[in-house]
Amino acid sequence: MARGELFGLLGPNGSGKSTLFKILSTLIPPAAGRARILGDDVARDPAAVRRRLGVVFQHPSVDALLSVEENLRHHGRLYGLSGRRLAAAVDDVLRRLGLGERRRERAGSLSGGLKRRVEVGKALVVAARVLLLDEPSTGLDPVARRDLLAYLGELRAAEGITIVLTTHDMEEAARCDRVAILDHGRLVALGAPEALTAEVGGDVVVVHARAPEALRDAVRARFGVEGRVVDGTLRLERARGHELVRDLIEAFPDSVTTVTYGRPTLEDVYVRRTGHRLAEG
């Protein structure tokens, strides 16, 4: 990963995201292979890794009874900060987070989005150069989710911090510089979201039919388009998908129940690489 990169680990539950997250955060050693963060081996020198690593877990870790400032101060002390150095770091982080006016409010009174900011702030207090976030938008409403992603973008642009996040949210993954798609512990795709979706080509047409397998064979014979039945629907890839929609309805009016089409997404990349939808895992 490059300095200042926003890197996403995309996959359903059971894909291996959480295990990889625990390895990178030095919670468990890798069963095979090696992992390095900023040149330090996570298994051989975990203390060096932790000094430059910030971790935001899926479940909130802020102390609800402490103020925003107290949460940051206590975290800084765990890393050996004290006195003027700690005070200056806390003041700087509160300013950058836009939480200066809330510094004495109890963390438990904050919205979900602001609590996430405080958790990110804990990493900034100790000058982390790599930030790991496990499902950072879990429990956030759409507005708070967009705000958090926008803030992370500003943070890496201003500070050059490398951010690695796990997610099963397509919108979240699409905003990453690069994304690794995982399936049952395997890496099935790696690259920029735009490059990965470009490999699908054309539009993706999804057909709900009474007999999708039979329709797949009929479409192949009639139009020369190879389809794939996934989760009870027929998926077809074709340039100018709107024309294929028209042709399908005209050719098979009694077979097609509903049909939709659109530009390919990371979900379509996942289906192409694994043969099943992301939600199925």
C-alpha positions in Angstrom: 0.0 0.0 0.0 1.2 3.5 -0.9 1.6 6.3 1.6 -1.7 8.2 2.0 -3.7 5.4 0.2 -7.3 4.5 1.1 -7.4 0.7 0.8 -10.5 -1.4 1.2 -10.9 -5.1 2.1 -14.3 -6.1 0.7 -16.1 -9.3 1.4 -19.1 -10.8 3.2 -19.0 -12.3 6.7 -16.7 -15.3 6.6 -14.6 -14.0 3.8 -11.5 -13.5 6.0 -11.6 -9.8 6.5 -11.8 -10.0 10.3 -8.9 -12.5 10.5 -6.7 -10.3 8.3 -7.7 -7.3 10.4 -6.6 -9.1 13.5 -3.3 -10.1 12.0 -2.5 -6.6 10.8 -3.5 -5.2 14.2 -1.1 -7.7 15.9 -3.9 -9.4 17.8 -3.1 -12.8 16.3 -0.1 -14.1 14.4 -0.4 -15.3 10.8 -0.8 -19.0 10.4 1.3 -18.8 7.2 3.1 -16.1 5.3 4.3 -12.8 6.6 2.7 -9.3 7.0 4.6 -6.0 7.4 3.5 -2.5 8.3 5.9 0.3 7.4 8.7 -2.4 7.2 8.0 -4.0 10.6 6.9 -7.6 10.8 3.6 -7.8 12.7 4.6 -11.2 14.3 8.3 -10.6 15.0 8.1 -7.0 16.1 4.5 -6.2 17.1 5.6 -3.4 19.6 7.2 -1.4 16.7 4.1 -1.9 14.6 1.8 -0.7 17.4 3.7 2.5 17.9 2.8 3.7 14.4 -0.6 2.0 14.1 -4.1 3.3 15.0 -6.9 0.8 15.2 -10.7 1.5 15.2 -12.7 -1.6 15.9 -16.2 -2.3 14.7 -17.7 -1.9 18.1 -17.1 1.5 19.8 -14.2 1.6 22.2 -14.6 5.1 23.6 -15.5 5.3 27.3 -19.0 6.7 27.4 -18.6 8.1 30.9 -15.5 10.1 30.1 -15.4 13.4 28.2 -14.1 13.6 24.7 -10.9 15.2 26.0 -10.4 12.6 28.7 -10.8 9.7 26.2 -8.0 11.2 24.1 -5.8 11.9 27.1 -6.1 8.4 28.5 -5.2 6.9 25.2 -2.2 9.1 24.8 -0.9 8.1 28.2 -1.1 4.4 27.2 1.5 5.3 24.5 3.7 7.1 26.9 2.7 10.7 26.3 2.4 13.1 29.1 2.6 16.8 30.2 2.8 19.5 27.5 3.4 17.1 24.7 0.1 15.2 25.5 -1.8 18.5 26.0 -0.6 19.9 22.7 -1.5 16.7 20.9 -5.0 16.6 22.3 -5.6 20.3 21.5 -4.4 19.7 18.0 -6.6 16.7 17.4 -9.7 18.3 18.8 -9.2 21.3 16.5 -8.7 19.0 13.4 -11.7 16.9 14.4 -13.9 19.9 14.8 -14.6 18.8 18.4 -13.1 21.7 20.3 -16.5 22.9 21.6 -17.4 19.4 22.7 -14.2 18.6 24.5 -15.8 18.5 27.9 -19.0 16.6 26.8 -19.3 13.0 27.8 -18.5 10.7 24.8 -21.7 8.8 25.5 -23.8 11.8 24.6 -22.4 12.2 21.1 -23.9 10.9 17.9 -22.6 7.7 16.3 -20.7 9.7 13.7 -19.0 11.9 16.3 -18.1 8.9 18.4 -16.3 7.5 15.3 -14.4 10.8 15.0 -13.2 10.5 18.6 -12.0 7.0 17.9 -10.1 8.2 14.9 -8.8 11.0 17.1 -7.3 8.5 19.5 -5.1 7.3 16.6 -4.1 10.8 15.7 -3.1 11.7 19.3 -0.3 9.1 19.1 0.7 10.2 15.6 -0.3 6.9 13.9 0.9 6.6 10.3 -1.4 3.7 9.4 -5.0 3.6 10.4 -7.0 0.3 10.5 -10.8 0.5 10.6 -13.0 -2.5 11.0 -16.4 -1.8 9.3 -16.2 1.9 10.3 -19.7 2.8 9.1 -21.5 0.1 11.1 -24.4 1.6 13.0 -24.1 5.0 11.2 -27.0 6.6 9.3 -26.3 7.5 5.6 -25.4 11.1 6.4 -23.0 10.2 9.2 -21.5 7.6 6.9 -20.9 10.1 4.1 -19.4 12.6 6.6 -17.1 10.0 8.0 -15.8 8.9 4.6 -15.4 12.6 3.6 -13.4 13.2 6.8 -11.2 10.2 6.2 -10.5 11.6 2.7 -9.5 14.9 4.2 -7.3 13.3 6.8 -5.2 11.2 4.4 -4.9 14.2 2.0 -3.7 16.5 4.8 -1.6 14.1 6.9 -0.5 11.4 4.4 -1.9 8.7 6.7 -2.5 5.3 5.0 -6.0 4.0 5.8 -7.1 0.4 5.6 -10.7 -0.4 6.1 -12.8 -3.6 6.0 -16.3 -3.3 4.6 -19.1 -5.2 2.9 -20.6 -1.9 1.7 -20.2 -1.3 -2.0 -20.4 2.5 -1.8 -17.7 2.5 0.8 -15.5 0.2 -1.2 -16.0 2.2 -4.4 -14.6 5.3 -2.7 -11.3 3.5 -2.0 -8.1 4.0 -4.1 -7.8 0.3 -4.3 -9.8 -2.6 -3.1 -9.0 -6.2 -2.3 -12.0 -8.6 -2.7 -12.0 -11.6 -0.4 -14.0 -14.8 -0.6 -13.7 -17.6 1.9 -10.1 -16.6 2.8 -9.0 -16.1 -0.8 -8.0 -13.0 -2.6 -10.2 -13.0 -5.8 -9.6 -9.5 -7.1 -7.3 -6.6 -6.4 -7.2 -3.1 -8.0 -8.7 0.3 -8.4 -12.6 0.1 -8.3 -12.8 1.6 -11.8 -10.4 -0.9 -13.2 -12.1 -3.8 -11.7 -15.6 -2.8 -12.9 -14.2 -2.1 -16.3 -13.3 -5.7 -16.7 -17.0 -6.6 -16.6 -17.6 -4.6 -19.8 -20.8 -3.0 -21.1 -23.9 -3.1 -18.9 -25.2 -5.7 -16.5 -28.7 -7.0 -17.2 -30.4 -8.8 -14.4 -33.5 -10.9 -15.4 -36.0 -12.4 -13.0 -37.7 -15.3 -14.8 -39.9 -18.3 -14.1 -37.2 -20.7 -15.3 -33.9 -18.8 -15.3 -31.8 -21.8 -16.5 -34.1 -22.4 -19.5 -34.1 -18.7 -20.3 -30.3 -18.7 -20.1 -30.1 -21.4 -22.7 -32.6 -19.7 -24.9 -30.8 -16.4 -24.8 -27.6 -18.0 -25.7 -29.2 -19.7 -28.7 -31.1 -16.6 -29.8 -28.6 -13.8 -29.2 -25.3 -15.5 -28.6 -25.0 -13.9 -25.1 -23.6 -16.2 -22.4 -25.5 -15.7 -19.1 -25.0 -16.8 -15.5 -27.7 -17.9 -13.1 -27.0 -16.4 -9.7 -29.4 -16.5 -6.7 -32.3 -17.4 -8.9 -31.7 -14.6 -11.4 -30.2 -14.6 -14.9 -27.3 -12.1 -15.2 -26.1 -11.0 -18.6 -23.2 -8.7 -19.6 -23.8 -6.7 -22.8 -22.9 -3.3 -24.3 -26.0 -1.1 -24.8 -27.9 -3.1 -22.3 -31.1 -1.2 -22.9 -31.3 -2.7 -26.4 -30.9 -6.2 -24.9 -33.7 -5.5 -22.4 -36.0 -4.6 -25.3 -35.0 -7.7 -27.3 -35.5 -10.0 -24.3 -39.0 -8.7 -23.6 -39.9 -9.0 -27.2 -38.4 -12.5 -27.7 -39.5 -14.0 -24.4 -42.6 -12.1 -23.1 -43.9 -15.1 -21.2 -40.6 -16.0 -19.6 -39.4 -12.7 -18.3 -40.9 -11.5 -15.1 -38.9 -8.3 -14.5 -35.6 -7.0 -15.9 -33.2 -4.3 -14.9 -29.9 -3.0 -16.2 -27.1 -0.7 -15.2 -23.4 0.0 -15.2 -21.3 -2.7 -13.6 -20.5 -2.4 -9.9 -18.1 -4.1 -7.5 -21.0 -6.5 -6.7 -20.8 -7.6 -10.4 -17.0 -8.1 -10.1 -17.6 -10.2 -7.1 -20.2 -12.3 -8.9 -18.0 -12.7 -11.9 -15.0 -13.9 -9.8 -16.9 -16.1 -7.3 -20.2 -17.2 -9.0 -22.4 -15.9 -6.1 -23.6 -12.7 -4.7 -21.8 -10.8 -2.0 -24.7 -11.2 0.4 -24.6 -15.0 0.1 -21.0 -15.2 1.4 
